[in-house]
């Protein structure tokens, strides 16, 4: 398997031994792909459905053995004993957050965006990798410029410490209608920009028809995000199609943790992504 976690993949490899080792924990050695469950939503949304009892959810997910968990650094601190398991999932710490309202669940009010945790802090808490957002479609170009700068600085700091960086490239800006968040004409552009900034992994929306060429051309693995809750079978069909087109796996949140059985959904995703 290639060092960056994709079977048969030729492209830019993780640049330090630390990155090679940590990123290797995230990708299955046989398939070269990864199933990541994202549970980093509370900082943006507050008491979101499915995350009310984090201890119970984590216990269930760890038992289901996903390849990775995407969490807030505080989750690493608060539930370290649950996550300290030999052979357990790799841990990705989400460092930043977009501020859409001063009251969780309120209407969108702006495009403020903050870095809440530093790479070194996440590493001290046990993270194997970190994640930052790169949001496109901003109305305020200065906000977009600062987002680019923030991502670049995180990548530079992570490089010194040997920590892989996942860049989540999304069309969440206020100038983008919600129906265009999976626009096949835009997704290749945002993924390329994420890779050119130095991402080790790109997390992006899935768009049918473009991923085969996109994943063949990008020098880093691309995992698809889940987005809004859909029916289970529709999600499984999308994941299978994305993997067939070269996606290196998934990083899915609400479609897993808001399911009746997050463990069962995780198990099914593992079967699809790894070809069991």
Secondary structure as UniProt FT lines:
FT   TURN            3..4
FT   TURN            7..8
FT   HELIX           17..24
FT   TURN            25..26
FT   TURN            29..31
FT   STRAND          34..38
FT   HELIX           42..45
FT   TURN            49..50
FT   HELIX           54..64
FT   STRAND          68..72
FT   HELIX           73..78
FT   HELIX           80..83
FT   TURN            86..87
FT   STRAND          90..94
FT   STRAND          96..99
FT   TURN            104..105
FT   STRAND          112..115
FT   HELIX           119..124
FT   TURN            125..126
FT   STRAND          129..135
FT   HELIX           141..161
FT   STRAND          164..170
FT   TURN            174..175
FT   HELIX           178..180
FT   TURN            181..182
FT   HELIX           184..197
FT   STRAND          201..204
FT   TURN            208..210
FT   HELIX           211..217
FT   STRAND          221..225
FT   HELIX           232..244
FT   TURN            245..246
FT   STRAND          249..252
FT   HELIX           254..257
FT   HELIX           262..274
//
